[in-house]
Amino acid sequence: MPFPSSHHYHSLLKSAALLPPYLTPPTPIISFVPIALPVPDRPVPLEIRVTFPAPAGNIADTSTSSTTLLPIILLSHGHGGSNWLSSHHGYAPLASFYASHGFCVLQPTHLSSKFLGLLGKPNQEGLLKDMAWQSRAEDMAHILDTLDVIETSVPGNMLIGRLDREKVGVVGHSLGAWTAQLLMGASNTDPRTGVHWRKLEPRIKAGVVLAGLGNANGGRDISETGRTAYIPFYGGEFERMKTPALVVYGDEDVGPHLTTRGADWHGDAYTCAPGKKDQLVLKGARHGLGGVAGWDAAETKDESPELLGIVQRMTWAYLKSALFEGDETWSEACKVFRELARGVVESKD
C-alpha cells in the first residue's frame, strides 16, 4: 500500500500519515524550561516546561504576534525506569506534536520523578509517601491556578494573552494516566486505612488516559506484587469519573506486576466510568505505545514511528474535537483508523 511522504515527518510513519492532520507541515514551536512555581509546603518548587507554537511574525516584535488563543494540555509523565523521561524532560514526542499543531503544553516534574531523587528516602512523610500520587494531581491544579504567572515568565511576551483558559485538556501516561484519571473524577480508597481521596478538577474539560490503571475490583484483580508494592493506588474507582475521556491501551500491554488480568485491565476507565467516553485499543502495542515517553527510549518495548504516529494523531484529533464545539476531526480520524485495521476504536455516551 503506498503511503504519502513528507520531509517534515519520519520516513517510517507509514499508515499514520493517512490520519489527520495528514501531512500538514508542523508549526515551528518554542519550548521554554524551567519555570519554577513556588508551592507552600512542597519540598522543592514545581518546575514546568512550556511548549507552544511560535508567534506569527517577528518574535522580537510582539505587536505582530498571533492573537489566536491556544488551548491548553496538561501533560503528566509516568514513573518508569529511565533517569530523565519521568520529568519535564520527557514526553517530547507528545509535547512537540501537540504544540506544533496548535496547543500549549504544560509539563511538570512531579515529586515522584527519579530526576529529583526524593522518593526512596528513609522515613518518608506527607507528600513523598506512596510515589507522591496525591501531590501529582495537586501539581496540575496549581499550574491552572498560576497561568498568569506562567504567561509572564516566558521571555519576550511571547505567551502573554495567548492561553485559552476555557479549553483545558489533560494527558497522562502510566502513572501519569492515574493522575489524569484523578483530575477527571476517579478516586481511591486506601486499603490500609479506609481513607477516601478524590481530586476532581472542573477546569479540565476532557482528557486522554494512556496505558492507565484499571479497577481494583475489591482487590480481586490485583496481583500479589501490586498488593504490596503499589498500595494505595493499585486500582481506581471510576464511578464518578464523568469528564469526557479517551482511554488508550495496547492489546499486548500485560502487566503481572500490577494485575492478574490481561491488557483489558487498562480499559476499565472506559468500561466502568459514566458519561461520554471513547476507547482506542492498538493492535500489537505494549505499555510504551510506540514510544510516547521519548525518542528511542530503552524502556519502550514496542518502539515504532508508525505506532507512535497513530497515538500522536488520534489523541490530538480527540482533544481538538473535545475542546472545540462542532469540530469533526475526531470522527474523521476514527473513520480512517477503522480502515487501517490497526486496532479498535469505540465510544459510548
Summary of the structure (lengths in Angstrom):
residues: 349
radius of gyration: 19.3
end to end distance: 35.3
largest distance: 60.2
contacts: 1233
relative contact order: 0.14
helix: 30%
strand: 21%
